[in-house]
Amino acid sequence: MATYFENGTGELVPDALAGFARAHADLMAHDPVDGFFTARHPSPARRVALLSGGGSGHEPLHAGYVGAGMLDAACPGRVFASPHNRQIFRASRSVAGPEGVLHIVKNYTGDRINFGIAAERLTDAGVPCARVLVDDDLASDSGTIAAGRRGTGATVLVEKVLGGAADTGMGLEGLVELGTVLAGRCRTLAAASAAHHAPGTGEPAFELLPGELEYGVGIHGERADRTRAQGRVGALVEDMTGALLDALRPGPEDPVIALVNGLGSVTSLELYGIFGELGRVLDARRTRLARHLVGNYVTALDMRGFSLTLMVADRATLDFYDAPVRTPALRW
């Protein structure tokens, strides 16, 4: 069992959100009644606001990416639970630009339902609204899964590139088209040697034998269709990277952006070793690594695992990615 540092059952998330708001009050405002964050200093050139959200427990996703150059608002839900459509509606109205608001939604049933209801309410209120759906998880790419691929690590890259595009004054239709293309150019694969522990009970989401890995785990602790021996990290990363490249099939001149992401309990020492192995595989496959992020960007509470994300890029994608950003979790 794992014990969380909290005041009591049900208080972990609201206490954390209040603390996060205080820690980053220079970058964002917090509405404690409706439960959303908004950027204090969005680009004046924006005609469309960007909004995302999802369950808590994935920090810094999504509130950590609210600020200049990225999201205008984020709606956190309870642990691993979608935000309520009321949150999304009110946050959207508070930040909508002259051409409305774009929702960046991870492909989970609860998120799709609540963002969909909010979008209908916004349309009724006269606020233009559209959606980009992120569905990058290679492990759930199966005809037997009706909901389709889950939305995971690529969400960070999509939000960053769309943030750069929105800051140029791109309209709603253009952002939807770009976001849809970006989502199609991303795939993610995750592996874990131990599950996260549920707040309140301290119980693990699943059990593994010593030396086993859950290969293709989801960010909510969803089991994969197989386990494998952990073995050498080089062999593991080679298999994971090869699967991503086989799915994306970048051309010989196509650069990629990579995200090496910790799921909660993997050390930086390990993540940089994993990144080194990723670079080795990309070099061997003659795929140019144009940009990269290494660290905890989309976590799953205290899961002991990591994910690899690749986005096939072009010159415009890299320019939007390189555009200035100032958020709690990303800034350059």
ZIFENWO-V456678 format. One record per pair of residues at least 4 apart in sequence whose ideal C-beta (glycine too) atoms are under 7 Angstrom apart, sorted by the first residue. I is the first residue (numbers start at 1). J is the second residue. D is the distance in whole Angstrom. If there is no record, write none. Layout:
i=I j=J d=D
i=I j=J d=D
//
This chain:
i=1 j=202 d=4
i=1 j=203 d=7
i=2 j=197 d=4
i=2 j=202 d=5
i=2 j=302 d=6
i=3 j=202 d=6
i=4 j=12 d=6
i=4 j=199 d=5
i=6 j=11 d=6
i=6 j=12 d=4
i=6 j=199 d=7
i=7 j=11 d=4
i=7 j=15 d=6
i=9 j=200 d=5
i=11 j=15 d=5
i=12 j=16 d=6
i=12 j=199 d=5
i=13 j=17 d=6
i=13 j=56 d=5
i=13 j=78 d=6
i=13 j=79 d=6
i=14 j=18 d=6
i=15 j=19 d=6
i=16 j=20 d=6
i=17 j=21 d=6
i=17 j=30 d=7
i=17 j=76 d=6
i=18 j=22 d=7
i=18 j=32 d=7
i=19 j=23 d=6
i=20 j=24 d=6
i=20 j=63 d=6
i=21 j=25 d=6
i=21 j=30 d=3
i=21 j=37 d=7
i=24 j=28 d=6
i=24 j=328 d=5
i=27 j=39 d=7
i=27 j=40 d=6
i=27 j=67 d=5
i=27 j=326 d=7
i=27 j=327 d=7
i=27 j=328 d=6
i=28 j=37 d=5
i=28 j=38 d=6
i=28 j=39 d=6
i=28 j=40 d=6
i=28 j=66 d=5
i=28 j=67 d=6
i=29 j=37 d=7
i=29 j=38 d=5
i=29 j=40 d=6
i=30 j=37 d=5
i=31 j=35 d=7
i=31 j=36 d=5
i=34 j=86 d=7
i=34 j=87 d=6
i=34 j=90 d=5
i=34 j=91 d=7
i=35 j=75 d=7
i=35 j=76 d=7
i=35 j=87 d=5
i=36 j=73 d=6
i=36 j=74 d=7
i=36 j=75 d=5
i=36 j=87 d=5
i=36 j=90 d=7
i=36 j=91 d=4
i=37 j=63 d=5
i=37 j=66 d=5
i=37 j=73 d=6
i=37 j=74 d=5
i=38 j=66 d=7
i=38 j=72 d=6
i=38 j=73 d=5
i=38 j=91 d=7
i=38 j=94 d=6
i=38 j=95 d=6
i=39 j=66 d=5
i=39 j=67 d=5
i=39 j=68 d=7
i=39 j=71 d=7
i=39 j=72 d=5
i=41 j=68 d=5
i=42 j=46 d=6
i=42 j=68 d=6
i=42 j=72 d=5
i=43 j=68 d=6
i=43 j=167 d=4
i=45 j=167 d=6
i=45 j=168 d=7
i=45 j=169 d=5
i=46 j=97 d=5
i=46 j=166 d=5
i=46 j=167 d=6
i=46 j=169 d=7
i=47 j=97 d=5
i=47 j=98 d=5
i=47 j=99 d=4
i=47 j=169 d=6
i=47 j=171 d=6
i=48 j=97 d=5
i=48 j=99 d=5
i=48 j=100 d=6
i=48 j=101 d=7
i=48 j=102 d=5
i=48 j=166 d=6
i=48 j=171 d=6
i=48 j=172 d=5
i=48 j=175 d=6
i=49 j=72 d=4
i=49 j=73 d=7
i=49 j=95 d=4
i=49 j=96 d=5
i=49 j=97 d=5
i=49 j=101 d=5
i=50 j=71 d=5
i=50 j=72 d=5
i=50 j=102 d=5
i=50 j=104 d=6
i=50 j=159 d=7
i=50 j=162 d=6
i=50 j=163 d=6
i=50 j=166 d=6
i=51 j=71 d=7
i=51 j=72 d=6
i=51 j=73 d=4
i=51 j=91 d=6
i=51 j=92 d=6
i=51 j=95 d=7
i=51 j=101 d=6
i=51 j=103 d=6
i=52 j=62 d=5
i=52 j=71 d=6
i=52 j=74 d=6
i=52 j=104 d=4
i=52 j=159 d=6
i=53 j=62 d=6
i=53 j=74 d=5
i=53 j=75 d=3
i=53 j=76 d=6
i=53 j=77 d=7
i=53 j=83 d=4
i=53 j=88 d=6
i=54 j=58 d=6
i=54 j=61 d=7
i=54 j=62 d=6
i=54 j=77 d=6
i=54 j=82 d=7
i=54 j=106 d=6
i=54 j=111 d=6
i=55 j=77 d=5
i=55 j=78 d=7
i=55 j=79 d=6
i=55 j=80 d=4
i=55 j=81 d=5
i=55 j=82 d=7
i=56 j=76 d=5
i=56 j=77 d=6
i=56 j=78 d=6
i=56 j=79 d=5
i=57 j=79 d=4
i=57 j=80 d=5
i=57 j=300 d=7
i=57 j=301 d=5
i=58 j=219 d=6
i=58 j=298 d=5
i=58 j=299 d=6
i=58 j=300 d=7
i=59 j=64 d=6
i=59 j=299 d=6
i=60 j=64 d=3
i=60 j=65 d=7
i=60 j=297 d=7
i=60 j=328 d=6
i=60 j=329 d=4
i=61 j=65 d=7
i=61 j=155 d=6
i=61 j=156 d=7
i=61 j=297 d=7
i=61 j=298 d=5
i=62 j=71 d=7
i=62 j=74 d=4
i=62 j=76 d=7
i=63 j=74 d=5
i=63 j=76 d=6
i=64 j=327 d=6
i=64 j=328 d=5
i=64 j=329 d=3
i=65 j=70 d=5
i=65 j=71 d=5
i=65 j=156 d=7
i=65 j=159 d=6
i=65 j=327 d=5
i=65 j=329 d=6
i=65 j=330 d=6
i=66 j=70 d=7
i=66 j=71 d=5
i=66 j=73 d=7
i=66 j=74 d=5
i=66 j=327 d=6
i=67 j=326 d=5
i=67 j=327 d=4
i=67 j=328 d=7
i=68 j=325 d=7
i=68 j=326 d=5
i=69 j=163 d=5
i=69 j=164 d=7
i=69 j=167 d=6
i=69 j=323 d=6
i=69 j=324 d=5
i=69 j=325 d=3
i=69 j=326 d=6
i=70 j=159 d=6
i=70 j=160 d=6
i=70 j=163 d=4
i=70 j=325 d=5
i=70 j=327 d=5
i=70 j=330 d=7
i=71 j=159 d=6
i=71 j=163 d=7
i=72 j=95 d=4
i=73 j=91 d=4
i=73 j=94 d=7
i=73 j=95 d=5
i=75 j=83 d=4
i=75 j=87 d=4
i=75 j=88 d=5
i=75 j=91 d=5
i=76 j=83 d=6
i=77 j=81 d=4
i=77 j=82 d=5
i=77 j=83 d=4
i=79 j=199 d=6
i=80 j=220 d=5
i=81 j=110 d=7
i=82 j=108 d=7
i=82 j=110 d=3
i=82 j=111 d=5
i=82 j=114 d=5
i=83 j=87 d=4
i=83 j=88 d=6
i=83 j=114 d=6
i=84 j=114 d=6
i=85 j=89 d=6
i=85 j=114 d=4
i=85 j=117 d=4
i=85 j=118 d=4
i=86 j=90 d=6
i=87 j=91 d=6
i=88 j=92 d=6
i=88 j=114 d=6
i=88 j=115 d=6
i=88 j=118 d=4
i=89 j=93 d=7
i=89 j=118 d=4
i=89 j=121 d=5
i=89 j=122 d=6
i=90 j=94 d=6
i=91 j=95 d=7
i=92 j=96 d=6
i=92 j=101 d=5
i=92 j=118 d=6
i=92 j=122 d=6
i=92 j=127 d=7
i=92 j=129 d=7
i=93 j=125 d=7
i=93 j=127 d=6
i=95 j=101 d=7
i=96 j=100 d=5
i=96 j=101 d=5
i=96 j=127 d=5
i=99 j=128 d=6
i=99 j=171 d=5
i=99 j=172 d=5
i=100 j=127 d=6
i=100 j=128 d=3
i=100 j=129 d=6
i=100 j=172 d=5
i=101 j=127 d=7
i=101 j=129 d=5
i=102 j=130 d=6
i=102 j=132 d=6
i=102 j=172 d=6
i=102 j=175 d=5
i=102 j=176 d=7
i=103 j=115 d=5
i=103 j=119 d=7
i=103 j=129 d=7
i=103 j=131 d=5
i=104 j=132 d=5
i=104 j=134 d=7
i=104 j=155 d=7
i=104 j=158 d=6
i=104 j=159 d=6
i=104 j=162 d=7
i=104 j=179 d=7
i=105 j=111 d=5
i=105 j=112 d=6
i=105 j=115 d=5
i=105 j=131 d=6
i=105 j=133 d=5
i=105 j=134 d=7
i=106 j=111 d=6
i=106 j=134 d=5
i=106 j=151 d=3
i=106 j=155 d=6
i=107 j=112 d=7
i=107 j=133 d=5
i=107 j=134 d=6
i=107 j=135 d=4
i=107 j=147 d=7
i=107 j=148 d=6
i=107 j=149 d=6
i=107 j=150 d=6
i=107 j=151 d=4
i=108 j=112 d=7
i=108 j=150 d=7
i=108 j=151 d=7
i=109 j=113 d=6
i=109 j=147 d=6
i=110 j=114 d=6
i=111 j=115 d=6
i=112 j=116 d=6
i=113 j=117 d=7
i=114 j=118 d=6
i=115 j=119 d=6
i=115 j=131 d=6
i=116 j=120 d=7
i=117 j=121 d=7
i=118 j=122 d=6
i=119 j=123 d=6
i=119 j=129 d=5
i=119 j=131 d=7
i=120 j=124 d=7
i=121 j=125 d=6
i=122 j=127 d=4
i=122 j=129 d=4
i=123 j=129 d=6
i=128 j=172 d=6
i=130 j=172 d=6
i=130 j=176 d=5
i=132 j=158 d=7
i=132 j=176 d=6
i=132 j=179 d=3
i=132 j=180 d=6
i=132 j=183 d=6
i=133 j=183 d=7
i=134 j=151 d=4
i=134 j=154 d=6
i=134 j=155 d=5
i=134 j=158 d=5
i=134 j=183 d=5
i=135 j=148 d=6
i=135 j=149 d=4
i=135 j=150 d=7
i=135 j=151 d=6
i=135 j=183 d=6
i=136 j=149 d=6
i=136 j=151 d=6
i=136 j=152 d=6
i=136 j=153 d=7
i=136 j=154 d=4
i=136 j=183 d=7
i=136 j=186 d=4
i=136 j=187 d=5
i=136 j=188 d=5
i=136 j=309 d=7
i=137 j=149 d=5
i=137 j=150 d=4
i=137 j=152 d=5
i=137 j=188 d=5
i=137 j=218 d=7
i=138 j=187 d=5
i=138 j=188 d=6
i=138 j=189 d=5
i=138 j=243 d=6
i=138 j=244 d=6
i=138 j=247 d=6
i=139 j=189 d=6
i=139 j=216 d=3
i=139 j=224 d=6
i=140 j=145 d=5
i=140 j=149 d=5
i=140 j=150 d=5
i=141 j=149 d=5
i=150 j=218 d=6
i=151 j=155 d=6
i=152 j=188 d=5
i=152 j=190 d=7
i=152 j=219 d=5
i=152 j=298 d=6
i=152 j=307 d=6
i=153 j=188 d=4
i=153 j=259 d=5
i=153 j=261 d=5
i=153 j=297 d=7
i=153 j=298 d=5
i=153 j=307 d=5
i=153 j=309 d=4
i=154 j=158 d=6
i=154 j=183 d=7
i=154 j=186 d=4
i=154 j=188 d=6
i=154 j=309 d=5
i=154 j=311 d=6
i=155 j=159 d=6
i=155 j=298 d=7
i=156 j=160 d=6
i=156 j=259 d=6
i=156 j=297 d=5
i=156 j=298 d=6
i=157 j=161 d=6
i=157 j=186 d=6
i=157 j=257 d=6
i=157 j=259 d=6
i=157 j=309 d=7
i=157 j=311 d=5
i=158 j=162 d=6
i=158 j=179 d=6
i=158 j=182 d=5
i=158 j=183 d=6
i=158 j=186 d=7
i=159 j=163 d=6
i=160 j=164 d=7
i=160 j=321 d=6
i=160 j=325 d=7
i=160 j=330 d=7
i=161 j=165 d=7
i=161 j=182 d=6
i=161 j=317 d=6
i=161 j=320 d=5
i=161 j=321 d=5
i=162 j=166 d=6
i=162 j=175 d=6
i=162 j=178 d=7
i=162 j=179 d=5
i=163 j=167 d=7
i=163 j=325 d=7
i=164 j=320 d=3
i=164 j=321 d=6
i=164 j=323 d=3
i=165 j=170 d=5
i=165 j=175 d=6
i=165 j=178 d=6
i=165 j=320 d=5
i=166 j=170 d=6
i=166 j=175 d=6
i=167 j=323 d=6
i=170 j=174 d=4
i=170 j=175 d=5
i=171 j=175 d=7
i=172 j=176 d=6
i=173 j=177 d=6
i=174 j=178 d=6
i=175 j=179 d=6
i=176 j=180 d=6
i=177 j=181 d=7
i=178 j=182 d=6
i=179 j=183 d=6
i=180 j=184 d=7
i=181 j=185 d=6
i=182 j=186 d=7
i=182 j=311 d=7
i=185 j=248 d=7
i=185 j=311 d=6
i=185 j=312 d=4
i=186 j=309 d=6
i=186 j=310 d=7
i=186 j=311 d=5
i=187 j=244 d=5
i=187 j=247 d=5
i=187 j=248 d=6
i=187 j=310 d=6
i=188 j=307 d=5
i=188 j=308 d=7
i=188 j=309 d=4
i=189 j=216 d=7
i=189 j=240 d=5
i=189 j=243 d=6
i=189 j=244 d=6
i=189 j=307 d=7
i=189 j=308 d=6
i=190 j=216 d=7
i=190 j=217 d=5
i=190 j=263 d=7
i=190 j=305 d=6
i=190 j=306 d=7
i=190 j=307 d=4
i=191 j=213 d=5
i=191 j=214 d=7
i=191 j=215 d=5
i=191 j=217 d=7
i=191 j=236 d=6
i=191 j=240 d=7
i=191 j=305 d=6
i=191 j=306 d=7
i=192 j=213 d=7
i=192 j=214 d=5
i=192 j=217 d=5
i=192 j=263 d=6
i=192 j=303 d=5
i=192 j=304 d=6
i=192 j=305 d=3
i=193 j=208 d=7
i=193 j=213 d=6
i=193 j=230 d=6
i=193 j=304 d=5
i=193 j=305 d=7
i=194 j=208 d=7
i=194 j=304 d=4
i=195 j=204 d=4
i=195 j=205 d=4
i=195 j=206 d=5
i=195 j=221 d=5
i=195 j=303 d=6
i=196 j=205 d=6
i=196 j=221 d=6
i=196 j=264 d=6
i=196 j=300 d=5
i=196 j=301 d=4
i=196 j=302 d=5
i=196 j=303 d=4
i=197 j=202 d=5
i=197 j=203 d=6
i=197 j=204 d=5
i=197 j=301 d=7
i=197 j=302 d=6
i=198 j=202 d=7
i=198 j=203 d=6
i=198 j=205 d=7
i=205 j=221 d=3
i=206 j=214 d=7
i=206 j=221 d=6
i=206 j=223 d=6
i=208 j=212 d=4
i=208 j=214 d=6
i=208 j=227 d=7
i=211 j=229 d=6
i=211 j=230 d=5
i=212 j=227 d=5
i=212 j=229 d=7
i=212 j=230 d=7
i=213 j=227 d=6
i=213 j=228 d=5
i=213 j=230 d=5
i=214 j=223 d=6
i=214 j=224 d=5
i=214 j=227 d=6
i=215 j=224 d=5
i=215 j=226 d=6
i=215 j=227 d=6
i=215 j=228 d=5
i=216 j=224 d=3
i=216 j=225 d=7
i=217 j=222 d=7
i=217 j=224 d=5
i=217 j=305 d=6
i=218 j=222 d=3
i=219 j=298 d=6
i=219 j=300 d=5
i=220 j=300 d=7
i=221 j=300 d=7
i=231 j=235 d=5
i=231 j=236 d=6
i=233 j=237 d=6
i=233 j=273 d=6
i=233 j=274 d=6
i=233 j=277 d=6
i=234 j=238 d=6
i=234 j=277 d=5
i=235 j=239 d=7
i=236 j=240 d=6
i=237 j=241 d=6
i=237 j=274 d=6
i=237 j=277 d=4
i=237 j=278 d=6
i=237 j=281 d=6
i=238 j=242 d=6
i=238 j=281 d=5
i=239 j=243 d=6
i=240 j=244 d=7
i=240 j=308 d=5
i=241 j=245 d=6
i=241 j=278 d=6
i=241 j=281 d=4
i=241 j=282 d=7
i=241 j=308 d=6
i=242 j=246 d=6
i=242 j=281 d=7
i=243 j=247 d=6
i=244 j=248 d=6
i=244 j=308 d=6
i=244 j=310 d=5
i=245 j=250 d=7
i=245 j=285 d=6
i=245 j=287 d=6
i=248 j=310 d=6
i=248 j=312 d=5
i=250 j=254 d=4
i=250 j=256 d=6
i=250 j=287 d=6
i=250 j=312 d=5
i=252 j=286 d=7
i=254 j=312 d=5
i=255 j=288 d=4
i=255 j=290 d=3
i=255 j=313 d=5
i=256 j=287 d=6
i=256 j=289 d=6
i=256 j=290 d=6
i=256 j=310 d=5
i=256 j=311 d=6
i=256 j=312 d=6
i=256 j=313 d=6
i=257 j=290 d=6
i=257 j=291 d=4
i=257 j=292 d=7
i=257 j=311 d=4
i=257 j=313 d=5
i=257 j=321 d=6
i=258 j=278 d=6
i=258 j=289 d=6
i=258 j=292 d=5
i=258 j=309 d=7
i=258 j=310 d=6
i=259 j=293 d=5
i=259 j=297 d=6
i=259 j=309 d=4
i=260 j=271 d=6
i=260 j=274 d=5
i=260 j=275 d=5
i=260 j=278 d=6
i=260 j=294 d=5
i=260 j=306 d=7
i=260 j=308 d=6
i=261 j=296 d=7
i=261 j=297 d=5
i=261 j=298 d=6
i=261 j=306 d=6
i=261 j=307 d=5
i=261 j=309 d=7
i=262 j=266 d=4
i=262 j=271 d=5
i=262 j=295 d=7
i=262 j=296 d=4
i=262 j=299 d=7
i=262 j=306 d=6
i=263 j=299 d=6
i=263 j=300 d=5
i=263 j=303 d=4
i=263 j=305 d=4
i=263 j=306 d=6
i=263 j=307 d=6
i=264 j=299 d=4
i=264 j=300 d=6
i=264 j=301 d=5
i=264 j=302 d=5
i=264 j=303 d=5
i=265 j=302 d=5
i=265 j=303 d=6
i=265 j=304 d=4
i=266 j=270 d=5
i=266 j=271 d=6
i=266 j=304 d=6
i=266 j=305 d=7
i=266 j=306 d=5
i=268 j=272 d=6
i=269 j=273 d=7
i=270 j=274 d=6
i=271 j=275 d=6
i=271 j=294 d=5
i=271 j=295 d=7
i=271 j=306 d=6
i=272 j=276 d=7
i=272 j=294 d=6
i=273 j=277 d=7
i=274 j=278 d=6
i=274 j=306 d=6
i=275 j=279 d=6
i=275 j=292 d=7
i=275 j=294 d=5
i=276 j=280 d=7
i=277 j=281 d=7
i=278 j=282 d=6
i=278 j=308 d=6
i=279 j=283 d=6
i=279 j=289 d=6
i=280 j=284 d=6
i=281 j=285 d=6
i=282 j=287 d=4
i=282 j=289 d=5
i=290 j=313 d=6
i=290 j=318 d=6
i=291 j=318 d=7
i=291 j=321 d=6
i=293 j=297 d=6
i=297 j=329 d=7
i=313 j=317 d=4
i=313 j=318 d=5
i=315 j=319 d=6
i=316 j=320 d=6
i=317 j=321 d=6
i=318 j=322 d=6
i=319 j=323 d=7
i=324 j=332 d=7
i=325 j=330 d=5
i=325 j=331 d=6
i=325 j=332 d=6
i=326 j=331 d=5
i=327 j=331 d=6
//
